Amino acid sequence: MKKKNIRQKGAASVRGLFAPIALLVLSAFVLLAFRKEEFDGQALVAGGVLLVLLYGSYRMFCGVYPECDRHLLIIVDLLIAVGIIVQYRIAPDTALKQLLSIGIGIVAMFVAALLFSDTERLKSRALCYLLMAGSVGLLALPLVFGDEQYGAKNWIDLGFFSLQPSELIKVVLVFVLASFLAEKTRLRDLWLPGVFLVALLGLLMLERDLGAVLIFFGATIAVYYAATGNKLVVGGGIVASGAAAYLCYVLFPHVRVRVQAWQNPWADYYDSGYQVAQGLMAIASGGLFGMGLGMGTPQSIPAYDTDYIFAVICEEFGIIFGLCVVALYVLFLLRGLSTAFQCTDRFSALVALGCTVTIALQAFIILGGIIKLIPLTGVTMPFVSYGGSSMLSGLIAVGVIQGIGIQNQRRRERGKEL
């Protein structure tokens, strides 16, 4: 009876919570269909496919897991919807490819939720060893077969799609750290995950994927501090990261270029400072309420559909809308941390916290770079930027958080029954 009531309430809440997403998608794609002299029927098809993917997966997820966090799903769906709208406005072909990535990511989210709805079966040291070996091997592949983009050699071109291994390994790193730290907290007992982390960071440095280095290190610090509360080690790690950042500045010319562009993009506007300056001008030209969908000039910003998609959002939808997008990431952080705090075992809590921090940290790193708060690093804006690997990794992380939340709810229900 109790489960039936939960399902009935869930079905009613689905319609109410999803209504803003449906309104946003329908109005945006109708506008995109009529923005040119010739009617663009493909826009309506793309909007319909997006709604089917988001609403269908939402209904199915809530039906299979009535204990899930519906608000977290809505937050992610809103971010995905905004991303596809802007991507279709810029380049319809890339938006259609991203829809396929969303479909694959949704399947992965269901699988991750199923696996992590019972974390006891995942507490295997053999599984950790296998994941560590596989991750190091996978991350080493771009050094041999990778393509260099924007100074980093972190992509593998497989012909029909490109893979960025570091995106997928983020969740593995959190899992491995949580597995060891759930049992041991003394540094001398953590040499193996330490070697694993150093190997990953070393490979990322060789690939010059410094954005991923920052995310991996930040997630590690967060998980370690949550598990141990050791301020001395965390402080030492932050100091070491500062020294490593300076070393990167000395060793890599493209890092020096980015730092100089961050300090004063107008000094070399037509070269190194062009991207930063164009992004700032796009945000400023949008004002509070934006120029309107389809009225901006996003093509003037390099990497407008990946690194700089937030500048496009602000230009066409306005700074107020942009702040709402930032607020969605803050809400994502709060919902994920809430799931972690409700856990009854250390492993689940650390995994949920690590996945949440990884997504939030990535979002605020790229947002900080776009608004010139920090030097720009080449990472995607989770769930919004174009990128199949990023979308897949993000939805897997959401599935992990949801699975742990479902486990928490089921444990509470069993406790009440006893």
C-alpha positions in Angstrom: 0.0 0.0 0.0 2.8 2.4 0.9 4.6 1.8 -2.3 1.4 2.3 -4.3 0.9 5.7 -2.6 4.4 6.7 -3.4 3.9 5.8 -7.1 0.6 7.7 -7.3 2.2 10.8 -5.7 5.1 10.4 -8.0 3.0 10.3 -11.2 1.2 13.5 -10.2 4.4 15.3 -9.4 6.0 14.2 -12.7 3.5 16.3 -14.7 3.9 19.3 -12.5 7.7 19.3 -12.3 8.2 18.6 -16.0 5.9 21.3 -17.2 8.5 24.1 -17.2 10.9 22.0 -19.3 8.2 21.1 -21.8 7.2 24.8 -22.1 10.8 25.9 -22.6 11.6 23.2 -25.2 8.3 23.7 -27.2 8.5 27.5 -27.3 12.3 27.5 -28.2 12.0 25.0 -31.0 8.9 26.5 -32.5 10.8 29.8 -32.6 13.8 28.1 -34.2 11.6 26.5 -36.8 10.3 29.9 -38.0 13.5 32.0 -37.5 14.4 31.8 -41.2 12.4 32.6 -44.4 12.1 28.8 -45.0 10.3 26.8 -42.4 12.7 24.4 -40.6 10.7 21.2 -39.9 13.8 19.5 -38.6 13.7 21.9 -35.6 10.3 20.6 -34.5 11.5 17.0 -35.0 14.6 17.7 -32.8 12.5 19.4 -30.1 10.1 16.4 -30.2 12.9 13.9 -29.9 14.4 15.9 -27.0 11.0 15.9 -25.2 10.5 12.2 -25.7 14.0 11.4 -24.4 13.7 13.6 -21.3 10.1 13.0 -20.4 10.2 9.3 -21.3 13.3 8.7 -19.2 11.9 10.8 -16.4 8.6 8.9 -16.3 10.4 5.5 -16.6 13.0 6.4 -13.9 10.3 7.6 -11.5 8.2 4.5 -12.3 11.1 2.0 -11.8 12.5 3.9 -8.8 9.7 5.7 -6.9 12.2 6.5 -4.2 14.4 8.5 -6.6 15.2 12.2 -6.3 12.9 13.8 -8.8 14.2 17.3 -8.2 17.7 16.2 -9.1 16.4 14.7 -12.4 14.5 17.9 -13.2 17.7 20.0 -12.6 19.7 17.8 -15.0 16.9 17.8 -17.6 16.7 21.6 -17.5 20.4 21.9 -18.1 20.2 19.4 -21.0 17.3 21.2 -22.5 19.1 24.5 -22.4 22.2 22.9 -24.0 20.3 21.3 -26.9 18.3 24.5 -27.6 21.5 26.6 -27.8 23.4 23.9 -29.8 20.6 23.6 -32.3 20.4 27.4 -32.7 24.2 27.4 -33.4 24.7 24.2 -35.5 21.8 21.8 -36.0 24.0 18.9 -37.0 25.9 18.9 -33.7 22.7 19.1 -31.7 21.4 16.0 -33.5 24.6 14.2 -32.6 24.2 15.3 -29.0 20.7 13.9 -28.9 22.2 10.5 -29.6 24.8 11.0 -26.8 21.9 11.8 -24.4 20.1 8.6 -25.4 23.2 6.5 -24.7 23.8 8.5 -21.4 20.3 7.9 -20.2 20.8 4.1 -20.6 24.1 4.4 -18.7 22.3 6.4 -16.0 19.8 3.6 -15.5 22.5 1.0 -15.3 24.5 3.1 -12.8 21.4 3.6 -10.6 20.8 -0.1 -10.6 24.3 -1.0 -9.6 24.6 1.6 -6.9 21.1 1.0 -5.4 22.9 -1.8 -3.5 26.5 -0.7 -2.8 27.3 -3.8 -0.8 27.8 -5.9 -3.9 30.4 -3.3 -5.2 32.7 -3.4 -2.2 35.2 -5.6 -3.9 39.0 -4.9 -3.8 39.4 -7.1 -7.0 37.0 -4.7 -8.8 39.1 -1.7 -7.7 42.3 -3.3 -9.0 40.6 -4.0 -12.3 39.3 -0.5 -12.6 42.6 1.1 -11.7 44.5 -1.0 -14.3 41.9 -0.3 -17.0 41.8 3.4 -16.3 45.6 3.9 -16.5 45.6 1.9 -19.8 42.7 3.8 -21.2 44.1 7.2 -20.2 47.4 6.4 -21.9 45.8 5.7 -25.3 45.6 9.4 -26.3 49.4 9.7 -26.0 49.7 7.1 -28.8 46.6 7.6 -30.8 45.2 10.9 -29.7 44.5 14.1 -31.6 45.7 17.5 -30.2 43.0 20.2 -29.7 43.6 23.6 -28.1 47.1 22.5 -26.9 45.9 19.3 -25.3 46.2 15.7 -26.6 43.4 14.1 -24.8 41.0 12.8 -27.6 40.8 9.6 -29.5 39.2 9.7 -32.9 37.4 6.4 -33.5 35.9 7.6 -36.8 32.2 7.5 -36.0 32.8 9.3 -32.7 35.6 10.9 -30.6 36.3 9.7 -27.1 37.8 11.7 -24.2 39.0 9.0 -21.7 39.5 11.5 -18.8 35.7 12.2 -18.7 34.9 8.5 -18.1 37.7 8.0 -15.6 36.4 10.7 -13.2 33.8 8.5 -11.8 36.2 5.6 -11.5 38.6 7.8 -9.5 35.9 8.6 -7.1 34.9 5.0 -6.7 38.5 3.8 -6.0 39.1 6.6 -3.5 35.9 5.9 -1.7 36.6 2.2 -1.6 39.9 2.6 0.1 39.0 5.5 2.3 35.9 3.8 3.6 38.2 1.3 5.3 41.5 3.1 6.0 42.4 6.7 6.6 46.1 6.6 7.5 48.3 7.9 4.7 50.7 4.9 5.0 47.8 2.6 4.2 46.7 4.6 1.2 49.8 4.2 -1.0 48.0 2.2 -3.7 45.3 4.7 -4.5 48.0 7.4 -4.1 50.1 5.7 -6.8 46.9 5.4 -9.0 46.2 9.1 -8.6 49.8 10.1 -9.4 49.7 7.9 -12.5 46.5 9.6 -13.7 47.7 13.1 -13.0 51.1 12.3 -14.7 49.3 11.0 -17.8 47.0 14.1 -17.9 50.1 16.4 -17.5 51.8 14.6 -20.5 48.6 15.1 -22.5 48.5 18.7 -21.3 44.9 18.3 -20.2 45.2 20.7 -17.3 41.5 21.2 -16.8 41.1 17.5 -16.0 44.1 17.7 -13.7 42.3 20.4 -11.7 39.1 18.4 -11.5 40.8 15.1 -10.5 42.8 16.8 -7.8 39.9 18.8 -6.5 37.7 15.7 -6.3 40.5 13.8 -4.5 40.9 16.6 -1.9 37.2 16.8 -1.3 36.8 13.0 -0.8 39.9 12.7 1.3 38.9 15.6 3.6 35.4 14.2 4.0 36.8 10.8 5.0 39.6 12.0 7.3 39.1 15.6 8.3 42.9 16.0 8.0 43.4 19.7 7.4 47.2 19.4 7.5 47.4 17.0 4.5 44.7 18.9 2.6 46.6 22.2 3.1 49.8 20.5 2.0 48.0 19.2 -1.1 46.7 22.7 -2.0 50.2 24.1 -1.6 51.6 21.3 -3.8 48.9 22.0 -6.4 50.0 25.7 -6.4 53.6 24.6 -7.1 52.4 22.2 -9.8 50.4 25.0 -11.4 53.5 27.2 -11.5 55.5 24.4 -13.0 52.9 24.0 -15.8 53.2 27.8 -16.4 56.9 27.4 -16.9 56.8 24.2 -18.9 53.8 24.7 -21.3 53.7 27.7 -23.6 49.9 27.4 -24.1 49.4 27.8 -20.3 51.4 31.0 -20.3 49.3 32.3 -23.2 46.1 31.5 -21.3 47.4 33.2 -18.2 48.4 36.3 -20.2 45.0 36.4 -21.9 43.3 36.1 -18.5 45.3 39.0 -17.1 44.6 41.3 -20.0 42.8 39.9 -23.0 42.7 43.4 -24.7 46.5 43.6 -24.8 46.6 41.0 -27.6 43.0 41.1 -28.7 43.5 39.7 -32.2 45.5 36.7 -31.1 45.7 35.1 -27.6 43.1 37.4 -26.0 40.5 37.1 -28.7 38.4 34.2 -27.2 38.3 35.7 -23.7 37.5 39.2 -25.1 34.7 37.9 -27.4 33.1 36.0 -24.6 33.0 39.0 -22.3 31.6 41.2 -25.1 28.9 38.6 -25.8 27.9 38.5 -22.2 27.8 42.3 -22.0 25.9 42.7 -25.3 23.1 40.3 -24.0 22.4 42.6 -21.0 20.0 41.5 -18.4 17.3 40.0 -20.7 19.3 39.0 -23.8 19.1 39.8 -27.5 16.7 36.9 -28.2 17.1 33.4 -29.4 18.8 33.5 -32.8 19.7 37.2 -32.6 23.2 37.0 -31.3 26.5 36.3 -33.1 27.9 33.2 -31.3 30.1 32.2 -34.3 32.4 35.1 -33.4 33.5 33.2 -30.2 36.0 30.4 -30.6 34.7 27.0 -29.1 31.2 28.6 -28.8 29.5 25.2 -28.6 31.8 23.6 -26.0 34.0 25.8 -23.7 32.1 29.1 -24.3 28.5 28.0 -24.6 27.7 29.9 -21.4 28.6 33.2 -23.1 26.2 32.3 -25.9 23.5 31.6 -23.4 24.0 35.0 -21.7 24.1 36.8 -25.1 20.8 35.5 -26.3 18.9 34.8 -23.1 20.4 37.4 -20.8 22.5 37.6 -17.7 19.5 36.9 -15.5 18.9 33.6 -17.3 22.6 32.8 -17.1 22.4 33.3 -13.3 19.5 30.9 -13.3 21.7 28.3 -15.0 24.4 28.9 -12.4 21.7 28.4 -9.7 20.8 25.0 -11.2 24.4 23.9 -10.6 24.2 25.2 -7.0 21.0 23.2 -6.5 22.6 20.1 -8.1 25.4 20.5 -5.5 23.0 20.8 -2.6 20.9 17.8 -3.7 23.9 15.6 -4.2 25.4 16.6 -0.8 22.0 15.9 0.8 22.1 12.4 -0.6 25.7 11.9 0.8 24.7 13.2 4.2 21.8 10.7 4.4 24.0 7.7 3.8 24.4 5.2 6.6 27.8 3.8 5.4 31.0 5.6 4.6 31.5 4.1 1.1 28.2 5.3 -0.2 28.6 8.7 1.3 32.0 9.2 -0.2 30.9 8.1 -3.6 27.9 10.3 -3.6 29.9 13.3 -2.4 32.7 12.7 -4.9 30.4 12.4 -7.9 28.6 15.6 -6.8 31.7 17.6 -6.3 33.2 16.4 -9.6 30.2 17.8 -11.6 30.0 21.0 -9.6 33.7 21.7 -9.7 33.8 21.2 -13.4 30.9 23.6 -13.9 32.4 26.3 -11.8 35.9 25.9 -13.3 34.5 26.6 -16.8 32.2 29.3 -15.6 35.0 31.0 -13.7 37.2 30.9 -16.9 34.4 32.4 -19.1 33.8 35.4 -16.8 37.6 35.9 -16.3 37.5 34.9 -12.6 40.3 32.4 -13.2 42.4 31.5 -16.3 40.4 29.5 -18.8 40.8 25.7 -18.9 39.4 23.6 -21.6 36.6 21.7 -19.9 33.0 21.3 -20.9 30.0 22.8 -19.1 28.3 19.6 -17.7 25.1 18.6 -19.4 25.1 21.9 -21.5 28.2 21.9 -23.8 28.5 19.7 -26.9 30.5 16.6 -26.1 29.4 12.9 -26.0 32.0 11.8 -23.5 31.1 14.6 -21.1 27.4 13.9 -21.4 27.9 10.2 -20.8 30.2 10.8 -17.8 27.8 13.3 -16.3 24.7 11.1 -16.6 26.6 8.1 -15.2 27.5 10.3 -12.2 23.8 11.3 -11.8 22.8 7.6 -12.0 25.4 6.8 -9.2 24.0 9.6 -7.0 20.4 8.5 -7.7 21.2 4.8 -6.9 22.7 5.8 -3.6 19.7 8.0 -2.8 17.4 5.1 -3.6 19.4 2.8 -1.3 19.1 5.4 1.5 15.4 5.5 1.1 15.0 1.8 1.0 17.1 1.4 4.2 15.0 3.9 6.0 11.8 2.1 5.0 13.2 -1.2 6.2 14.2 0.4 9.4 10.6 1.7 10.0 9.2 -1.7 9.3 11.5 -3.3 11.9 
